[in-house]
Amino acid sequence: MHPSELFSDVRTERVRHSDYHSASWEILSNSRLTTFRRNPQEYYQRFVTQEIEGDDKECLRFGRVFHEAVLEPRTEITRDNVITGTLGIFRVCGTPVREPDMIEDDWSQTWFQDFPEPGVLRRASTWGELADGRTWLLNPERQGQFQSGFCAYADMLRDGDHFRSIRSDVLSKTGARSGQDWKDFLKSVPQGTVTYKPAEWFDLLAMRRELRAHPLARQILFGEPNPGRQTEFTIKGVDRETGVQIQTRLDFCQEFIDGVVVVDLKSSRDASPSCWRRQAERDGLHVQAAIQIGLATLLFGTEVTFRFVVVQKDAPYRVEVFELEDEFIEIGVEDYLRDIRRFAECQSTGIWQPTKYGEVQTLKTPPYRMLDRQLAWRTPDGGTGFSDDGYTED
C-alpha cells in the first residue's frame, strides 16, 4: 500500500510551533503516536487529562533553536554588512591563497566567502569591538600581532521568534543560570522562549557551517530560493479507515519539476549510519516517513522523495543524508495502521491501557544467557566453568 492511500481531506495550514504542539488530544502526529505506542496510558495522562506535563528536555529545546536558526534566516546576505551585520568571531582560521578582496593599508586584509558558509575572513593586527561587548580579538596576549579569524554573516539570528541569546553578563561567575541578573533577564524574555548560552551558539554556528559544507545537504537546504521552497510547513488530513485527524510538520520541502523533496532535519549525538539505523526503528522514523510521504503526495499531487538530514551536535559536527528503503517505508505503513487502529479503539472504549494489561506476562530468557548455558560444563568437583569451545580437560 502506498502511504497516500492512508489519508483523505488533506490540506495545509500555516501555524506557529506552539500552536501545532498544543493541538487537541484527538489530533495525532508521529511524536504523539510514538507516545501512544509506548504506553496508551501515558498518552491519556499527557494529552487527555494533562496530568503529566509535556517534555521540555534540554535536547528538545536545543532542537527548536537549531531548526529555527537554520531553516528561517531573515537577514539578506550582502557585503555591506561585513561589520554591523556579523555575528562575531567564532573560530580561528587560515587565510585563502588568493589575493584579498579588501586591503586596509598594511594592517588588515579581508576575504569575502560564500562557501561553505557566507562570511568574512580577516587577517589583521587591529580588531576593535563589536556590539554587546563582543570583540574581534582572538587572543588578547597577541594584541598588535597579525591574527586570522572567520566571522559569519547575519543570515542566522542570535534572537528569533522562539529563542533568545543569553548575554554573558547575566550569568554567574561559573557560567550558571543563577543570580539576580539572571532573574532580571528572564523577566524580559517571553514565557516559553528558549534561552541559550554563548557556547551553545558556537555549536549552532559550527553545525550550520558543516551543513553548508556537505554537498547534498547544501543543495537541499541552502540552494537558490524559489516559490516552491517552504519551511516549518504543516499538513493536516484524516485517516481514511478510522476518521482520526492526523497532522505533520515538514521541516523543509522543495518543489521540483519531477516531484517534491521532503526533508526532516535532525540534530543528534551520533550521526553515523550504524546509529541511525537503530534510531530510525526506535523512534518510529519509518512511520513518520510514511505519514509525511502520504500527506505530501496528496497535497502536491506528485511523487515525493523523503530524506533525513542529520548533523552531529558536537565536534566534528558530522553531517549525513539518509533515505529509507522502500521495504522500510512499507513497514512504516503497517506499523501506522496497527497503531491508529489501536488508538481508535482506545478512543471509542475509553480504556487506555497497554496490550495484555492485567495479564501475567512471561519474560523470555535473553539469547546470550542461553548461549552461556550451552557453553557451561561441570567440573569434577561439581562446580561449573566455561571455555571458548564449550568443554575443557583437567
Residue pairs with C-beta under 8 A, 6 or more apart in sequence:
1 330
1 333
2 294
2 297
3 290
3 291
3 293
3 294
3 297
3 329
3 332
3 333
4 293
4 294
4 297
4 298
5 240
5 294
6 239
6 240
6 241
6 290
6 291
6 294
6 333
6 336
6 337
7 237
7 238
7 239
7 240
7 246
7 294
7 295
7 298
8 237
8 238
8 240
8 298
9 237
9 238
10 235
10 236
10 237
10 295
10 298
10 299
11 235
11 236
11 237
11 299
12 233
12 234
12 235
12 236
12 299
13 234
13 235
13 236
14 233
14 234
15 234
16 161
17 64
17 161
17 162
17 232
18 162
18 192
20 29
20 234
20 247
20 249
21 54
23 29
23 247
25 43
25 47
25 48
26 244
26 245
26 347
27 236
27 245
27 246
27 247
28 36
28 244
28 245
28 246
28 247
28 340
28 343
29 246
29 247
29 248
29 249
30 248
30 284
30 287
30 288
30 291
32 43
32 47
33 284
33 287
33 336
33 339
33 340
33 343
34 283
34 284
34 287
35 42
35 43
35 46
35 47
36 42
36 43
36 339
36 342
36 343
36 346
37 284
37 339
39 354
40 342
40 343
40 346
40 352
40 353
40 354
41 352
41 353
41 354
42 52
43 352
44 346
44 352
45 51
45 52
46 52
46 54
48 352
61 194
61 196
62 194
62 196
62 200
62 267
62 313
63 267
64 162
64 163
64 194
65 160
65 162
65 163
65 194
65 196
65 200
65 204
66 204
66 207
66 265
66 267
67 232
67 251
67 265
68 157
68 160
68 161
68 162
68 163
68 232
69 156
69 157
69 160
69 163
69 204
69 208
70 156
70 204
70 207
70 208
70 211
70 221
70 265
71 221
71 231
71 232
71 251
71 252
71 265
72 160
72 161
72 231
72 232
73 155
73 156
73 157
74 155
74 157
75 81
75 85
75 153
75 154
75 155
75 157
76 155
77 118
77 153
77 155
78 85
79 112
81 153
81 154
82 110
82 112
82 120
83 130
85 153
85 154
86 119
86 120
86 130
86 151
86 152
86 153
86 154
87 151
87 152
87 153
87 154
87 156
87 158
87 205
88 130
88 134
88 135
88 136
88 151
89 135
89 136
89 138
89 149
89 150
89 151
90 150
90 151
90 152
90 201
90 202
90 205
90 206
91 149
91 150
91 202
91 206
92 138
92 147
92 148
92 149
92 150
93 121
93 148
93 149
93 150
94 148
95 109
95 111
95 121
95 123
95 148
96 111
96 113
96 121
98 111
100 109
100 110
100 111
100 123
101 110
101 111
101 112
102 109
102 110
102 112
103 109
103 110
104 110
104 124
107 124
107 125
107 126
108 122
108 123
108 124
108 125
108 126
109 122
109 123
109 124
110 120
110 121
110 122
110 123
111 120
111 121
111 122
112 120
113 119
113 120
113 121
113 150
115 212
115 213
116 209
116 210
116 212
116 213
116 218
117 152
117 208
117 209
117 212
117 213
118 152
118 153
118 155
119 150
119 151
119 152
119 153
120 150
120 151
120 153
121 148
121 149
121 150
122 136
122 148
122 149
122 150
122 151
123 146
123 147
123 148
124 136
124 146
124 147
125 144
125 145
125 146
125 147
126 144
127 135
127 136
127 137
127 138
127 147
128 135
128 136
129 135
129 136
130 136
132 167
133 167
133 168
133 169
136 149
136 151
137 143
137 147
138 147
138 149
139 147
152 205
152 208
152 209
156 204
156 205
156 208
158 165
158 201
159 165
162 192
162 193
162 194
163 193
163 194
163 195
163 196
164 189
164 193
164 194
164 195
164 196
165 195
165 196
165 198
165 201
166 177
166 185
166 195
166 196
166 197
166 198
167 185
168 198
169 181
170 179
170 181
170 182
170 184
170 185
171 177
171 179
171 181
171 182
171 197
172 178
172 179
172 182
175 197
177 195
186 195
189 195
196 204
203 313
203 314
203 317
206 315
206 317
207 267
207 311
207 312
207 313
207 317
209 317
210 311
210 316
210 317
210 318
210 319
211 217
211 218
211 221
211 222
211 309
211 311
211 319
212 218
212 222
213 319
214 319
214 321
216 321
217 309
217 311
217 319
217 321
220 252
220 254
220 261
220 263
220 307
220 309
220 321
221 252
221 263
221 265
221 309
223 229
223 254
227 255
228 254
228 255
228 256
228 260
229 252
229 253
229 254
229 255
230 250
230 252
230 253
230 254
231 251
231 252
232 249
232 250
232 251
233 249
233 250
233 252
233 253
234 247
234 248
234 249
234 250
235 247
235 248
235 249
235 250
235 292
235 295
235 296
235 299
236 245
236 246
236 247
236 295
237 245
237 246
237 247
237 294
237 295
237 298
238 244
238 245
238 246
239 245
239 246
239 340
241 337
241 340
241 341
242 340
242 341
242 343
242 344
243 344
244 340
244 343
244 344
244 347
246 291
246 295
248 288
248 291
248 292
248 295
250 262
250 263
250 264
250 292
250 296
251 263
251 264
251 265
252 262
252 263
252 265
253 260
253 261
253 262
253 263
253 296
254 260
254 261
254 263
255 300
258 302
258 303
259 302
259 303
259 304
259 305
260 296
260 300
260 302
260 303
260 304
260 305
261 304
261 305
261 307
262 292
262 293
262 296
262 304
262 305
262 306
262 307
263 307
263 308
263 309
264 285
264 288
264 289
264 292
264 306
264 307
264 308
264 309
265 309
265 311
266 308
266 309
266 310
266 311
267 310
267 311
267 312
267 313
268 275
268 276
268 279
268 310
268 311
268 312
268 313
269 312
269 313
269 314
270 276
270 312
271 310
271 311
271 312
271 318
271 319
271 320
272 318
272 320
273 320
273 322
276 308
276 310
276 320
276 322
279 285
280 286
280 308
280 322
280 324
280 328
284 332
284 335
285 308
285 324
286 324
286 328
286 329
286 331
286 332
286 335
287 332
287 335
287 336
287 339
288 332
289 306
289 324
289 328
289 329
289 332
290 329
290 332
290 333
290 336
291 332
291 336
292 304
292 306
293 304
293 306
293 329
296 304
297 303
297 304
305 323
306 323
306 324
306 329
307 321
307 322
307 323
308 321
308 322
308 323
309 319
309 320
309 321
310 319
310 320
310 321
310 322
311 317
311 318
311 319
312 318
312 319
324 332
342 355
346 352
372 386
374 390
375 386
375 387
375 390
376 384
376 385
376 386
377 384
377 385
377 386
377 387
377 390
377 391
377 392
378 384
379 385
379 394
380 394
385 392
